[in-house]
Amino acid sequence: MAVLEKIRVKLGILITVLIAVALLSFIIDPQTLSSTAQRFSSDNKVGVLDGKSISYSDFYREVDYFTRLTEMMGQGSNSEESQKAIRNAAWQSLLDKHVFQPMIGDAGIVVSDAEMLDLTQGANISPVVANQRMFQDASGAFSREALASFVQAIPTDPSGQYEMYWHSVENSVYTDQLYNKYTSLIDASNLFNKVEKRRMMVENNVVSSVDFVLSPIGFERDSTITVSQKEIKEYYNARKELFTRPATRNIEYVLYEVVPSQEDIETQTETFNTLYAEFSTTDNLKNFITLNSDRKWDTYYYSEEQLDSEPHFKEVAFGRKAPVVSEISSGDNRLAAARLVDTKVLADSAEVWYAAFPLENEAEADEFLAKARKMREPSEEFEQIGWITQEVLSYPGMEGFEKALDPATGRAYKIKSNNAGAYFVVYVTERTKAQKKAQLATFVKNIIPSEETYRDFQMKATDLADRSDGEYEKFARIVREEQLPVIPVNGLLQTTERIGVVENARSVVHWAFDRKTKSGKVSDVITVDNKYHFVAAVTAVYKEGTIPLSDIEQDIIYTLTAEKQLDKMASAIGEQIEGCTTMEQVAEVLGTTVSHQDGITFGTTLRQLDPKFIGAVTSAQPGVISGPVAGDIGVYVFRVNDRQTGTFYTEGDVQRAQARKSAYQTQLLQQVMSETVEIKDNRARFF
């Protein structure tokens, strides 16, 4: 088990495309998964990947694999964030297996067994392996001896965990190599031939200086312009693949947030005041805080500046005539008071090195400490921790290192760590400027709703749900007559997590997307975090797929009207400026002013300039008034004042453009692959 323990201690995180996200920290409760599976037993399809249905059991096996791997690494958490991370990692793993890896294989790319052996144990060790702390020596360098020792120990491990760990490393190496090869193939295909290079250099070395006027289209549309049904249908049919949407819902809801009543505030304030008297006189502050405060005992030392937001606390800690206990501060349903515990002169941070010695070698540690106190800089026996702060000192295993922030400690000192089974000789190379800091005992009470208050809010929500009787017409009438605050949400997605101020509103989303929930349906009371009560109504249901023409007809009319209006404006402006010989005359006729822009090339991407305008400028004859040009935001009339050909855009710029193109393609690789096959992600129905 020594090797396994070494894995846990050194936290050998697998740095790969496949599982980098997965090994952050996650644990899934099997009972939760089991109940979820039963809940959706009628249709347990988590998704579809290139025609292959992924059942709940398929997905759960992947989740279970990453969960066990993570637990083996000594990392685990029941937080929703962690569970989401492991589900994402499991889904990515399935995408790799069923979509991306087969596509890469179709391109003729393979990673052979001989190649894998070379990458994992041969002459060309993969960075994935080399970056495992498990296979590194004390200096952080890759150690073939450590790798060989682990591989030899795999058959001797009856638990199978060594084999599982090694399998995950091999899988990561394989995936990483496969993607690297495919990316290299894409890079190699991004070659500009001589003609293309010459054209890029010519186009980007021709620079224009231009005067122009812009007549913006504005927001009002010309009522004389009409758009026929034929034009609408032709526009829609030509762009049908663009008019798609995911499944969405429009909802309205009334939210009852449970907050303390005035009676709750008065009762709990009275209780706080009674305890405040005891807090002012007790000799055992730590015990009092442990028993009575909603904020745990705080070992942090605060500077005067850090207490600016708490003036009462600041007075206790740094005031010239500091009281024994602060005045009571209140706000946001919180009552608080403070007493001074201790003051020290400390640095904000310190750069720290250490050397470790087994507990049985204390004499050796003392001898080394004596040498360290004479050193001007840490010797090679020391390992660097880096800059530490009080926040870092709160981490497990940092006990004793807080002395590094105290200038009185000196440059080197020794601490004993029973947890680590070692003495540490600590060496401080640098500290920030020390200043007076104060430790405070803070007595805090959060004012919370009483049970009676909880019942009152529950009854209000239940009353609205009961009287609505599941019907939107009744819901709308009640909220209108009683002037209840109704909050609309349009375009609610099945993956939505937050609704308004409520972070974890998945139960509301699950209800809205339930197959039994139709448009016009009103929910029963949906309670979230025992603090928020929703009564929600679905006002519209939109299925996934192509958006019907009727839903976007007005948008299309708006777009076509704008295009026609721009063409009409351009035609009218052309007539208006006929005979103008200067841009000033053009501006006067159009009732606007002349603008100027230097440095326009064919590749210019200035946000304030229309691409159509830029294209027209680069091809226009200098010294001649050109236009009108109908752009996207208005109509341009312009004159190229000067055009010069330089040599500032070189072959190096072409190469950089090629590299940017490759990087962009690599970034979009999975997205493009995903669009060529059927991929459905139904995880939001389950979690």
C-alpha positions in Angstrom: 0.0 0.0 0.0 3.0 2.3 0.1 2.7 3.1 -3.6 -1.0 3.9 -3.2 -0.3 6.2 -0.2 2.3 7.9 -2.3 -0.4 8.5 -5.0 -2.7 10.1 -2.4 0.0 12.2 -0.8 1.5 13.6 -4.0 -1.9 14.0 -5.7 -0.9 12.9 -9.1 -3.4 14.7 -11.2 -3.8 13.6 -14.7 -3.3 16.5 -17.0 -5.2 15.5 -20.1 -8.0 16.5 -22.4 -10.0 13.6 -21.2 -9.9 13.9 -17.4 -8.4 17.2 -16.5 -11.8 18.5 -15.5 -12.8 15.2 -13.8 -10.0 15.2 -11.2 -10.8 18.5 -9.6 -12.9 16.9 -6.9 -16.1 15.0 -7.1 -18.3 12.4 -5.4 -21.7 11.3 -6.5 -24.1 9.9 -4.0 -25.1 6.4 -5.3 -28.5 6.7 -3.6 -29.2 9.9 -5.4 -28.2 8.4 -8.7 -30.4 5.3 -8.0 -33.4 7.4 -7.2 -32.9 9.5 -10.3 -32.7 6.4 -12.4 -36.0 5.1 -11.0 -37.6 8.5 -11.5 -36.8 8.5 -15.2 -37.1 4.7 -15.7 -39.8 5.3 -18.4 -37.1 6.9 -20.6 -33.6 6.6 -19.3 -31.8 7.9 -22.5 -29.2 10.4 -21.3 -28.2 11.2 -24.8 -27.4 10.1 -28.4 -23.9 10.1 -29.8 -23.6 9.5 -33.6 -26.7 7.4 -33.6 -25.8 5.4 -30.4 -28.2 5.8 -27.5 -26.5 6.4 -24.2 -28.6 4.9 -21.5 -28.6 6.1 -17.9 -26.6 2.9 -16.9 -24.0 3.7 -19.6 -23.6 7.2 -18.3 -23.5 6.0 -14.7 -20.7 3.5 -15.4 -18.6 6.4 -16.7 -19.5 8.6 -13.7 -18.7 5.7 -11.3 -15.3 5.2 -13.0 -14.3 8.8 -12.4 -15.7 8.9 -8.9 -13.6 5.8 -7.9 -10.5 7.3 -9.5 -11.0 10.5 -7.7 -11.6 8.8 -4.3 -8.4 6.8 -4.9 -6.6 10.1 -5.3 -7.9 11.2 -1.9 -10.1 14.0 -3.4 -13.8 14.0 -2.7 -16.7 16.4 -2.3 -20.5 16.3 -2.2 -20.9 19.8 -3.5 -23.2 20.4 -6.5 -20.3 22.0 -8.3 -18.1 18.9 -7.9 -20.9 16.6 -9.0 -21.4 18.7 -12.1 -17.7 18.6 -12.9 -17.6 14.8 -12.8 -20.7 14.5 -14.9 -19.1 16.8 -17.5 -16.0 14.7 -17.5 -18.0 11.5 -18.0 -19.9 13.0 -20.9 -16.6 14.2 -22.5 -15.2 10.7 -22.1 -18.2 9.3 -24.0 -17.9 12.0 -26.7 -14.3 11.0 -27.2 -15.1 7.3 -27.4 -18.1 7.4 -29.7 -17.6 10.6 -31.8 -14.2 12.2 -31.8 -11.9 9.3 -31.7 -13.7 7.4 -34.5 -13.7 10.5 -36.7 -10.0 11.0 -36.1 -9.5 7.3 -37.0 -11.5 7.8 -40.2 -8.8 10.4 -41.2 -6.2 7.5 -41.0 -4.7 8.5 -37.7 -3.8 5.8 -35.2 -1.8 5.4 -32.1 -0.1 2.0 -32.2 0.7 -0.3 -29.4 4.4 0.2 -30.0 3.9 4.0 -29.9 2.0 3.7 -26.6 4.8 1.7 -25.1 7.3 4.3 -26.2 5.2 7.1 -24.8 4.5 5.5 -21.5 7.7 3.5 -20.8 10.1 4.0 -23.7 12.5 6.7 -24.9 9.9 9.3 -25.7 7.9 9.7 -22.5 4.6 11.6 -22.9 4.3 14.9 -21.0 1.2 13.3 -19.5 3.3 10.7 -17.8 6.2 13.1 -17.0 3.9 15.6 -15.3 2.6 13.0 -12.8 4.0 13.8 -9.4 3.9 10.1 -8.8 6.7 9.7 -11.3 8.9 12.6 -10.2 11.8 12.8 -7.8 12.2 15.2 -4.9 13.3 18.0 -7.3 10.2 17.7 -9.4 12.0 16.1 -12.4 10.7 13.0 -14.1 12.1 9.8 -12.6 12.3 6.6 -14.7 13.0 4.7 -11.5 9.8 5.9 -9.9 7.8 4.9 -13.0 9.4 1.5 -13.3 8.8 0.8 -9.6 5.1 1.7 -9.9 4.6 -0.4 -13.1 6.3 -3.4 -11.4 4.0 -3.1 -8.4 0.8 -3.2 -10.4 0.5 -7.1 -10.4 1.1 -7.2 -6.6 -1.9 -4.9 -5.7 -4.9 -7.1 -4.8 -7.2 -4.0 -4.7 -6.8 -3.3 -8.4 -6.3 0.4 -7.7 -2.8 0.5 -9.1 -4.1 -1.0 -12.3 -7.0 1.5 -12.4 -4.6 4.4 -11.9 -2.3 3.2 -14.6 -5.2 2.6 -17.0 -6.3 6.2 -16.6 -2.7 7.4 -17.3 -2.5 5.2 -20.5 -6.0 6.4 -21.6 -4.9 10.0 -21.1 -1.7 9.5 -23.1 -3.6 7.8 -25.9 -6.2 10.6 -26.1 -3.6 13.3 -25.9 -1.5 11.8 -28.7 -4.5 11.2 -30.9 -5.5 14.9 -30.6 -1.9 16.1 -31.1 -1.6 14.1 -34.3 -4.9 15.4 -35.7 -4.0 19.0 -34.7 -0.7 18.5 -36.5 -2.6 17.3 -39.6 -4.7 20.4 -39.5 -1.7 22.7 -39.1 0.1 21.0 -42.0 -2.9 21.6 -44.2 -3.0 25.3 -43.5 -0.4 26.3 -46.1 -0.6 29.5 -48.1 0.9 29.0 -51.6 3.1 31.7 -53.2 0.1 33.4 -54.9 -1.9 33.5 -51.7 1.1 34.9 -49.7 1.8 37.5 -52.3 -1.9 38.5 -52.4 -2.1 38.9 -48.6 1.0 41.0 -48.6 -0.2 43.2 -51.4 -3.7 43.7 -49.9 -2.4 44.5 -46.4 0.4 46.8 -47.6 -2.0 49.0 -49.5 -3.1 51.6 -47.0 -5.9 54.2 -47.7 -6.7 57.5 -46.0 -10.3 58.4 -46.4 -12.9 61.2 -45.7 -16.4 60.0 -45.5 -20.0 60.8 -44.4 -22.4 58.4 -43.0 -26.2 58.6 -43.1 -27.4 56.1 -40.5 -30.5 54.2 -41.1 -32.0 54.9 -37.6 -34.6 53.0 -35.8 -37.8 54.1 -37.5 -38.7 52.2 -40.5 -40.1 53.7 -43.8 -43.8 52.9 -43.7 -44.0 53.2 -47.5 -41.8 50.1 -47.9 -43.7 46.8 -48.2 -42.5 43.2 -48.0 -44.4 40.5 -49.8 -45.2 37.0 -48.5 -43.2 35.6 -51.4 -40.1 37.6 -50.3 -40.5 36.5 -46.7 -40.8 32.8 -47.6 -37.8 33.0 -50.0 -35.7 34.6 -47.3 -36.8 32.0 -44.8 -36.2 29.0 -47.0 -32.8 30.2 -48.1 -31.6 30.4 -44.5 -33.7 27.7 -42.9 -30.7 26.0 -41.3 -30.0 29.1 -39.4 -33.4 29.3 -37.9 -33.1 26.6 -35.2 -33.5 26.7 -31.5 -33.3 24.4 -28.5 -36.3 23.5 -26.5 -37.4 26.5 -24.4 -40.2 27.6 -22.1 -41.7 30.9 -21.2 -42.8 31.1 -17.6 -44.2 33.6 -15.1 -43.7 33.1 -11.4 -44.5 34.6 -8.0 -41.6 34.1 -5.5 -42.1 34.0 -1.8 -38.7 34.4 -0.2 -38.7 33.5 3.5 -37.3 36.4 5.5 -37.4 37.1 9.2 -40.6 38.9 10.4 -40.4 42.1 12.6 -41.3 39.9 15.6 -38.3 37.6 14.7 -36.0 40.5 14.6 -37.1 42.0 17.9 -37.0 38.6 19.7 -33.6 37.6 18.4 -32.2 41.1 19.0 -33.3 40.9 22.6 -31.6 37.5 23.0 -28.4 38.9 21.4 -28.4 41.8 23.8 -28.6 39.4 26.8 -25.6 37.4 25.5 -23.8 40.6 24.6 -23.5 41.5 28.3 -21.9 38.1 29.0 -19.6 38.5 25.9 -18.4 41.8 27.4 -17.2 40.2 30.6 -16.3 36.5 29.9 -12.7 35.4 30.5 -13.1 32.4 28.1 -13.8 34.1 24.8 -13.0 31.1 22.7 -15.5 28.9 24.5 -18.1 31.6 24.4 -17.7 32.1 20.6 -17.8 28.3 20.1 -21.1 28.0 22.0 -22.9 31.1 20.9 -21.6 32.7 17.7 -22.6 31.9 14.1 -19.0 32.8 13.1 -16.3 30.4 14.3 -13.2 31.3 16.3 -11.0 33.4 14.1 -7.2 33.2 14.3 -6.6 35.8 11.6 -4.8 39.0 12.4 -6.4 42.0 10.7 -4.6 45.3 9.7 -6.3 48.6 10.4 -7.1 49.0 6.8 -8.9 45.6 6.6 -11.3 46.8 9.3 -12.4 50.0 7.5 -15.8 48.4 6.6 -16.4 47.6 10.4 -15.7 50.9 12.2 -16.9 49.6 15.6 -14.4 46.6 15.3 -11.7 49.0 14.1 -12.2 51.2 17.2 -11.7 48.2 19.5 -8.6 47.0 17.7 -6.8 50.3 17.0 -8.6 53.1 18.8 -6.6 55.3 21.2 -9.2 54.8 23.9 -10.4 51.4 22.8 -13.4 50.0 24.6 -13.3 46.5 26.0 -16.1 45.5 23.6 -17.4 47.1 20.5 -20.8 48.6 19.9 -23.3 46.3 18.3 -23.3 46.5 14.5 -26.4 45.5 12.6 -27.5 45.1 9.0 -28.6 42.5 6.5 -30.3 40.6 9.3 -27.1 40.2 11.2 -25.9 41.4 14.7 -22.3 41.5 15.6 -19.8 42.7 18.3 -16.1 42.2 18.8 -13.4 42.1 21.5 -9.7 42.4 21.1 -7.9 39.1 21.7 -4.2 39.9 20.7 -2.0 42.2 18.7 1.2 41.5 16.8 3.5 43.2 14.4 3.3 41.0 11.3 4.2 41.1 7.6 1.4 40.5 5.1 3.5 37.8 3.3 6.8 36.0 3.4 8.9 34.0 1.0 9.6 30.6 2.6 11.8 27.6 2.1 12.0 24.4 4.2 14.0 21.3 4.9 12.4 18.2 6.5 13.9 15.8 9.0 12.3 12.6 10.5 11.2 13.0 14.1 13.9 10.6 15.3 16.6 12.9 13.7 16.0 16.0 15.9 19.7 16.4 16.6 20.4 16.5 12.8 17.6 19.1 12.4 19.1 21.3 15.2 22.6 21.0 13.6 21.2 22.1 10.3 19.2 24.9 11.9 22.4 26.3 13.4 24.0 26.3 9.9 20.8 27.9 8.3 20.9 30.8 10.7 24.3 31.8 9.3 23.3 31.4 5.6 22.7 34.5 3.5 20.5 32.5 1.1 18.9 29.0 1.3 21.2 26.1 0.4 20.3 23.3 -2.0 19.0 21.2 0.9 16.0 23.5 1.1 12.8 23.2 -1.0 10.8 26.3 -1.9 7.2 26.8 -0.7 6.9 30.3 -2.1 5.2 33.3 -0.8 2.8 32.5 2.1 0.0 34.7 3.6 -2.4 34.2 6.5 -4.8 32.7 3.9 -2.3 30.1 2.9 -1.6 29.3 6.6 -5.2 28.2 7.0 -4.5 25.1 4.8 -3.9 21.7 6.5 -0.3 21.0 7.3 0.8 24.6 7.6 0.8 24.6 11.4 3.9 26.5 12.7 4.7 28.3 9.4 2.8 31.4 10.7 6.0 32.4 12.5 7.5 33.2 9.1 5.3 36.4 9.1 6.8 37.6 12.4 10.0 39.6 12.0 11.0 38.7 15.5 11.4 35.1 14.5 14.4 35.8 12.4 15.6 34.2 9.2 15.5 30.6 10.2 13.6 28.5 12.8 12.5 25.0 13.6 9.0 23.6 14.0 7.7 20.1 14.9 4.9 18.5 12.9 3.4 15.4 14.4 1.0 15.0 11.5 3.8 15.0 9.0 6.1 13.0 11.3 8.9 15.5 10.8 10.8 18.5 12.0 10.9 21.4 9.5 13.7 23.9 9.4 12.1 27.0 7.9 14.1 29.6 6.1 12.6 33.1 5.3 14.3 34.9 2.4 12.0 38.0 2.3 9.1 39.6 4.1 6.8 42.5 3.2 6.8 45.5 5.5 5.5 44.6 9.0 2.6 46.4 10.6 0.4 46.2 13.7 -2.4 43.7 13.4 -5.2 42.6 15.7 -6.9 39.3 16.4 -10.6 39.7 17.3 -13.2 37.5 18.9 -16.3 38.2 16.9 -19.7 37.4 18.3 -22.1 37.2 15.4 -25.8 36.1 15.2 -27.7 35.8 12.0 -31.4 36.7 12.4 -33.3 33.9 10.9 -37.0 33.3 10.2 -38.9 31.5 13.0 -40.9 28.3 12.4 -44.0 30.4 12.5 -42.6 32.7 9.9 -41.7 29.7 7.7 -45.3 28.5 8.0 -46.7 31.9 7.1 -44.8 32.1 3.8 -45.6 28.5 3.0 -49.3 29.2 3.6 -49.2 32.3 1.3 -47.6 30.3 -1.5 -50.0 27.4 -1.0 -53.0 29.7 -1.1 -52.0 31.1 -4.4 -51.3 27.7 -5.9 -54.6 26.3 -4.6 -56.7 29.1 -5.9 -55.0 29.0 -9.3 -56.0 25.3 -9.5 -53.4 24.6 -12.1 -54.9 27.1 -14.6 -53.1 30.2 -16.0 -56.3 32.2 -16.4 -57.0 32.0 -12.7 -53.4 32.6 -11.8 -53.2 35.7 -14.0 -56.5 37.1 -12.5 -55.4 36.6 -8.9 -52.0 38.2 -9.3 -53.6 41.1 -11.2 -56.3 41.7 -8.6 -54.0 41.4 -5.6 -51.1 43.1 -7.4 -48.7 40.3 -6.6 -45.2 40.7 -8.1 -45.1 38.5 -11.2 -41.7 37.8 -12.8 -41.6 36.7 -16.4 -38.8 34.5 -17.8 -38.6 34.0 -21.6 -36.4 31.4 -23.3 -35.9 29.2 -20.2 -33.5 26.4 -21.2 -33.6 22.9 -19.8 -30.0 23.4 -18.6 -30.9 26.6 -16.7 -29.7 26.5 -13.1 -30.4 30.0 -11.8 -33.8 31.8 -12.0 -33.7 35.4 -10.7 -32.0 35.5 -7.3 -32.3 31.8 -6.8 -29.1 29.9 -7.6 -30.3 26.3 -7.5 -33.7 26.4 -9.3 -33.4 23.1 -11.0 -36.6 21.8 -9.5 -38.5 24.6 -11.2 -36.9 23.9 -14.5 -37.6 20.1 -14.2 -41.3 21.0 -13.6 -41.5 23.4 -16.6 -39.9 20.7 -18.9 -41.9 17.8 -17.6 -43.9 16.1 -20.4 -47.1 16.6 -18.5 -46.6 20.3 -18.1 -48.4 22.1 -21.0 -48.7 25.7 -21.9 -51.2 27.3 -19.5 -50.3 25.0 -16.6 -49.7 26.4 -13.1 -47.5 24.5 -10.6 -48.0 23.5 -7.0 -45.7 25.2 -4.5 -42.1 24.4 -5.5 -39.7 24.9 -2.6 -36.0 25.6 -3.1 -33.3 25.4 -0.4 -36.1 25.7 2.3 -36.0 29.4 1.6 -37.8 30.1 -1.6 -41.4 29.1 -2.6 -42.2 29.3 -6.3 -45.7 29.3 -7.8 -45.0 29.2 -11.6 -47.0 29.1 -14.8 -45.9 28.0 -18.2 -47.1 30.6 -20.8 -45.4 29.1 -23.9 -43.8 25.8 -25.0 -41.2 25.7 -27.8 -39.9 22.5 -29.1 -36.3 21.9 -30.3 -35.8 22.2 -34.0 -36.5 24.6 -36.9 -38.3 27.8 -35.8 -41.7 28.0 -37.6 -42.0 30.9 -40.0 -44.9 32.3 -38.1 -42.6 32.8 -35.0 -40.0 34.9 -36.8 -42.0 36.4 -39.6 -41.9 39.9 -38.0 -38.1 39.6 -37.6 -37.7 38.8 -41.3 -40.0 41.6 -42.3 -37.8 44.0 -40.2 -34.6 42.7 -41.8 -36.0 42.9 -45.4 -37.5 46.3 -44.7 -34.1 47.6 -43.5 -32.3 46.3 -46.6 -34.9 47.9 -48.9 -34.7 51.1 -46.9 -30.9 51.2 -47.2 -31.2 50.7 -51.0 -33.8 53.4 -51.1 -31.6 55.8 -49.1 -28.6 55.1 -51.3 -30.6 55.9 -54.4 -32.0 59.1 -52.9 -28.6 60.2 -51.6 -27.1 59.5 -55.1 -29.6 62.0 -56.6 -29.0 64.5 -53.7 -25.3 64.7 -54.1 -25.2 64.8 -57.9 -22.9 67.6 -58.9 -21.0 67.8 -55.5 -17.3 68.1 -56.0 -16.1 68.1 -52.4 -16.9 66.1 -49.3 -17.8 69.3 -47.5 -20.6 69.9 -50.1 -21.8 66.3 -49.7 -21.9 66.7 -45.9 -23.8 70.0 -46.2 -26.4 68.6 -48.6 -27.0 65.5 -46.3 -27.0 67.6 -43.2 -24.1 65.8 -41.5 -20.3 66.2 -41.0 -17.2 64.8 -42.7 -15.3 62.1 -40.7 -11.8 60.9 -41.4 -10.0 57.5 -41.1 -6.4 56.6 -41.7 -4.8 53.3 -42.2 -7.6 51.3 -43.9 -6.4 48.1 -45.5 -8.4 45.2 -47.0 -7.9 43.3 -43.7 -9.0 46.2 -41.4 -11.4 45.0 -38.7 -12.4 48.3 -37.0 -15.7 47.8 -35.2 -17.0 51.2 -36.1 -16.6 50.7 -39.8 -18.8 48.6 -42.0 -17.1 45.7 -43.9 -18.9 46.7 -47.0 -17.5 50.2 -46.6 -13.9 48.9 -46.1 -14.2 46.7 -49.2 -15.4 49.7 -51.2 -12.6 51.9 -50.0 -9.8 49.5 -50.9 -11.0 49.3 -54.5 -12.0 52.9 -55.0 -10.1 55.4 -57.2 -8.2 58.0 -55.1 -9.2 61.6 -55.3 -12.8 60.8 -56.6 -16.0 61.0 -54.6 -17.3 57.4 -54.4 -20.6 56.0 -53.4 -23.2 55.9 -52.1 -22.5 52.5 -50.6 -25.2 50.8 -48.6 -23.7 49.2 -45.5 -25.2 47.5 -42.6 -25.8 50.5 -40.4 -26.2 53.2 -43.0 -25.2 54.7 -46.4 -21.6 55.9 -47.0 -20.2 58.5 -49.4 -16.4 58.8 -49.3 -13.3 60.0 -51.0 -9.9 58.2 -50.8 -7.5 61.1 -50.2 -4.3 59.1 -50.3 -3.2 55.5 -51.0 0.3 54.2 -50.3 2.0 50.9 -50.8 4.3 49.9 -48.0 6.4 46.9 -46.9 5.3 46.7 -43.3 3.2 43.5 -43.8 5.8 40.8 -44.3 6.0 37.1 -44.7 6.3 36.9 -40.9 2.8 38.4 -40.7 1.6 35.9 -43.2 3.0 33.1 -41.0 1.4 34.6 -37.9 -1.9 34.7 -39.8 -1.5 31.1 -40.7 -0.8 30.2 -37.0 -3.9 32.2 -35.9 -6.0 30.3 -38.5 -4.7 26.9 -37.2 -5.3 27.9 -33.6 -8.9 29.0 -34.5 -9.5 25.8 -36.3 -8.2 23.8 -33.4 -10.4 25.7 -31.0 -13.5 24.9 -33.1 -12.4 21.3 -33.8 -14.8 19.5 -31.4 -17.7 21.9 -32.3 -17.3 21.2 -36.0 -17.1 17.5 -35.4 -20.2 17.7 -33.3 -22.2 19.3 -36.1 -21.5 16.5 -38.6 -23.2 13.8 -36.5 -26.3 13.5 -34.4 -25.5 14.5 -30.8 -28.3 14.9 -28.2 -27.4 15.8 -24.6 -30.4 15.0 -22.3 -28.5 15.2 -19.0 -30.5 18.2 -17.9 -33.5 15.9 -17.7 -31.8 13.9 -15.0 -29.8 16.3 -13.0 
